[in-house]
Amino acid sequence: MFKEMDIETYRSYVKKIVDSLPKLFENIPSNTYIEKIISLSGVETRVMVYYPPTEQTEILPVFVNLHGGGFVVGFAEGDDIFCRLLANEARCVVVNLDYMLAPENPFPGALEECYRLMKWMWKNPGELKIDPQRMGIGGHSAGGNLAASVCLLAKERKEFPIKCQIIDYAPLDLATSPKLKNRIGSTTDVGEKAEDLVELAEKYNGWYLRKKEDGFNPLVSPILAADLTDLPPALIIAAEYDVLFVDDKQLAKRLSAAGVEVQYKLFEGCDHGFTHTGPREAAMDAWMLMAAFLRKYISYARTEESI
């Protein structure tokens, strides 16, 4: 049905589906929260900022969260409860970016906006009471692609450090047809549902890229980067029934071969988007894995073992 929809109709359709889903987690503490509009090179950027319970004067590490949605749908509010969870469990500030969407803003629009936010935080840490020496970035699906690409861009431009990256079931090779990935990568017969997802992925790619050749740009397809050395430690989460798990596994292998610290976890029996839609136990395991990774690489928070 999505094939015949224009972009605004499709966004409304997706939002209704998301709004109708049952809440995956409940009773997540509601802590200090602010919305902020930041002017980044003349572009008004909206962020949702979450703080853990702490003294108002304490300076904390920061993690930038990038929502999913194929680069064309999705909204920061969709990750609200998960950002609260990470802020509490990792004891860090979580900045949830409402980045610009394609096709109105195709590549590299969202990527440059994400990068400018990191640069702004590096130069203006007092605005959010953060430690610019302990910045991490991560995202889910398309957001994971953007996070990986921001790390590549930061390595190239050398304007600020990124201490870690989280890549959650992300499309990392937009040069290869999703249909081809499904044929060579799937270990399970996932049937008609997978075919629909493949067609949707192709449509997303067409909306995001200005031209097909952009898919070969490493900032669009991070696994095509010639040099992956000196990148931040990475947590890569994949789902067994996801047509994109081949991308995630390949990046994990390439990063490890390049000497980058990599933690890779394949969640068996799970589909694309499981961290947001369930099953609940697997989703919670994934979020706790993310929180532990952030505690290890950017947080001052002490574990029970260190007390």
C-alpha positions in Angstrom: 0.0 0.0 0.0 2.9 2.4 0.8 4.0 2.3 -2.9 1.2 4.6 -3.9 1.5 7.1 -1.0 3.1 10.5 -1.2 5.6 11.2 1.5 3.3 13.2 3.8 0.5 10.6 3.6 3.1 7.9 4.3 4.4 9.7 7.4 0.9 10.1 8.8 0.3 6.4 8.1 3.5 5.3 9.9 2.8 7.7 12.9 -0.7 6.2 13.4 0.9 2.7 13.5 3.6 3.8 15.9 1.1 5.5 18.2 -1.1 2.4 18.3 1.7 0.1 19.5 1.5 -0.9 23.2 4.2 0.6 25.4 7.2 -1.7 25.6 8.4 -0.4 28.9 6.5 1.3 31.8 7.5 3.0 35.0 10.6 4.5 33.6 11.6 7.4 35.9 10.8 10.8 34.4 13.8 13.0 35.2 15.0 16.4 34.3 14.0 17.0 30.7 14.2 20.1 28.4 13.6 20.9 24.8 16.0 23.2 23.1 16.3 24.9 19.7 19.9 25.2 18.6 21.0 27.3 15.6 23.5 25.2 13.7 25.0 27.1 10.7 21.7 28.9 10.2 19.6 25.8 10.6 17.2 25.6 13.5 17.7 22.2 15.1 15.4 20.8 17.8 16.7 18.5 20.5 15.1 16.7 23.5 17.6 16.5 26.4 17.4 14.0 29.2 19.3 14.1 32.5 19.6 11.4 35.2 19.0 12.1 38.8 22.0 14.1 39.9 23.2 17.3 41.4 22.4 20.3 39.2 26.0 21.4 39.1 27.4 18.0 38.1 29.0 17.8 34.7 28.1 14.6 32.9 29.0 12.6 29.8 26.7 12.9 26.8 25.2 10.5 24.3 23.5 11.7 21.1 20.6 9.4 20.1 19.4 9.3 16.5 16.0 7.8 15.8 15.2 5.4 13.0 12.7 5.7 10.1 14.6 5.1 6.9 15.9 8.7 6.7 12.3 9.8 5.8 10.0 9.1 8.7 10.4 8.9 12.5 10.5 11.6 15.1 12.4 12.2 18.3 9.4 11.6 20.5 9.3 8.0 19.4 12.5 7.4 21.3 11.4 9.4 24.4 11.1 6.5 26.9 14.2 4.8 25.6 16.3 8.0 26.1 15.0 8.3 29.7 16.0 4.7 30.2 19.5 5.3 28.9 20.0 8.5 30.9 19.1 6.6 34.1 21.0 3.4 33.5 24.1 5.0 32.0 24.1 8.1 34.2 24.7 10.4 31.3 23.0 13.2 29.4 21.1 11.9 26.4 20.5 14.4 23.5 17.7 13.1 21.3 18.1 14.8 17.9 15.0 15.6 15.8 17.1 15.6 12.6 15.9 16.8 9.2 14.3 14.2 6.9 14.5 13.2 3.2 13.3 13.6 0.5 13.0 17.3 1.4 16.5 17.1 2.8 18.4 14.3 1.0 22.0 13.2 1.7 24.0 14.8 3.2 21.4 17.0 5.0 20.8 14.9 8.1 24.4 13.8 8.3 25.8 17.3 8.3 23.1 18.4 10.9 24.2 15.5 13.2 27.8 16.5 12.8 27.1 20.1 13.5 25.3 19.2 16.7 28.4 17.3 17.9 30.6 20.2 17.0 28.3 22.6 18.8 28.4 20.5 22.0 32.2 20.3 21.8 32.4 24.1 21.6 29.5 25.0 24.0 29.6 22.3 26.7 28.2 24.7 29.3 24.9 25.0 27.5 23.9 21.5 28.4 26.3 20.9 31.4 28.2 18.2 29.6 31.8 17.0 29.4 32.9 17.4 25.8 35.7 14.9 26.3 33.2 12.2 26.8 30.8 12.3 23.9 29.2 9.3 22.3 26.8 8.8 19.5 24.4 6.1 18.3 21.2 5.3 16.5 18.7 2.8 15.4 18.2 1.7 11.8 18.8 4.8 9.7 20.0 6.6 12.9 22.7 3.9 13.2 23.8 4.7 9.7 24.1 8.4 10.5 26.0 7.6 13.7 28.6 5.5 11.9 28.9 8.2 9.2 29.3 11.0 11.8 32.2 9.0 13.2 33.8 8.7 9.8 33.3 12.4 9.2 34.8 13.3 12.6 37.8 11.2 11.9 38.3 13.0 8.5 37.8 16.6 9.8 39.5 16.1 13.2 37.4 18.9 14.9 36.3 16.9 18.0 36.7 13.5 19.6 33.9 10.8 19.8 34.5 8.2 22.5 32.1 5.5 21.3 29.4 4.6 18.8 26.3 2.4 19.0 24.9 1.0 15.8 21.5 -0.7 16.2 20.3 -2.9 13.2 21.5 -0.2 10.7 21.5 -0.2 6.9 25.2 0.3 6.2 25.4 -0.5 2.5 23.0 1.5 0.3 25.0 0.7 -2.9 23.8 -2.9 -2.8 20.2 -3.7 -3.6 18.2 -4.7 -0.6 16.9 -7.6 -2.7 20.4 -8.9 -3.2 21.2 -8.6 0.5 18.1 -10.7 1.4 19.0 -13.5 -1.0 22.6 -13.8 0.2 22.1 -13.0 3.8 19.0 -14.4 5.3 19.4 -17.6 7.3 15.7 -18.0 7.7 12.7 -18.1 5.3 11.0 -15.0 6.4 8.6 -15.0 3.5 6.3 -12.2 2.3 7.0 -9.9 5.2 10.7 -9.8 4.2 9.8 -9.0 0.6 7.7 -6.1 1.7 10.5 -4.8 3.9 13.0 -5.1 1.0 10.7 -3.1 -1.3 10.3 -0.5 1.4 14.0 -0.3 1.9 14.5 0.4 -1.8 11.9 3.2 -1.6 13.7 4.7 1.5 17.0 4.6 -0.4 15.5 6.4 -3.3 14.1 9.1 -1.1 17.4 9.6 0.8 19.9 9.7 -2.1 20.1 12.5 -4.6 21.3 10.1 -7.2 22.0 6.3 -7.2 25.7 6.8 -7.3 25.6 8.4 -3.8 25.2 4.9 -2.5 28.9 4.3 -3.1 29.9 7.2 -0.9 31.3 5.8 2.4 29.3 8.5 4.3 26.2 6.8 2.9 27.6 3.2 3.0 30.1 3.1 5.9 31.1 -0.5 5.2 32.5 0.7 1.9 35.0 3.0 3.6 38.6 2.2 2.5 40.1 2.9 6.0 38.2 2.0 9.2 41.2 2.4 11.6 41.2 4.9 14.5 37.4 4.9 14.8 35.6 4.9 18.2 34.8 1.6 20.0 31.6 0.3 18.6 28.6 -1.7 19.9 26.8 -3.3 16.9 23.4 -4.8 17.5 21.7 -7.0 14.9 18.5 -9.0 14.6 18.4 -12.5 13.1 15.3 -12.0 10.9 16.4 -8.6 9.7 17.3 -8.3 6.1 20.0 -5.8 7.2 21.9 -8.1 9.6 24.4 -8.8 6.8 25.5 -5.2 6.9 25.9 -5.1 10.6 27.9 -8.3 10.7 30.2 -7.2 7.9 30.9 -3.8 9.6 31.7 -5.6 12.8 34.2 -7.8 11.1 35.8 -4.9 9.2 36.1 -2.7 12.3 37.6 -5.6 14.3 40.1 -6.3 11.5 41.0 -2.6 11.5 41.9 -2.7 15.2 38.8 -1.0 16.5 37.2 -2.4 19.7 33.9 -4.0 18.7 31.2 -5.6 20.7 28.7 -7.4 18.3 25.5 -9.0 19.4 23.0 -10.9 17.2 19.6 -11.2 18.8 18.2 -14.5 17.7 14.5 -14.7 16.8 14.1 -10.9 16.5 13.1 -8.7 13.6 14.2 -5.3 12.5 13.1 -2.7 15.1 12.8 -5.1 18.0 14.4 -2.7 20.5 11.4 -0.5 20.0 8.6 -3.0 19.4 9.7 -6.2 21.2 9.8 -8.9 22.2 10.1 -7.1 25.6 12.8 -9.4 27.1 15.1 -9.1 24.1 14.5 -5.4 23.8 15.4 -4.8 27.5 18.5 -7.0 27.1 19.5 -4.8 24.2 19.0 -1.5 26.0 20.9 -2.8 29.1 23.7 -3.8 26.7 23.7 -0.2 25.4 23.7 1.3 28.9 26.6 -1.0 30.0 28.6 0.0 26.9 28.1 3.7 27.6 29.1 3.2 31.3 32.3 1.5 30.1 33.3 4.2 27.6 31.9 7.6 28.6 30.4 7.4 32.1 31.8 8.1 35.5 29.1 5.9 37.0 30.5 3.3 39.3 29.4 -0.3 39.0 28.7 -2.5 42.1 32.0 -4.3 41.4 33.9 -1.0 41.8 32.2 0.1 45.0 
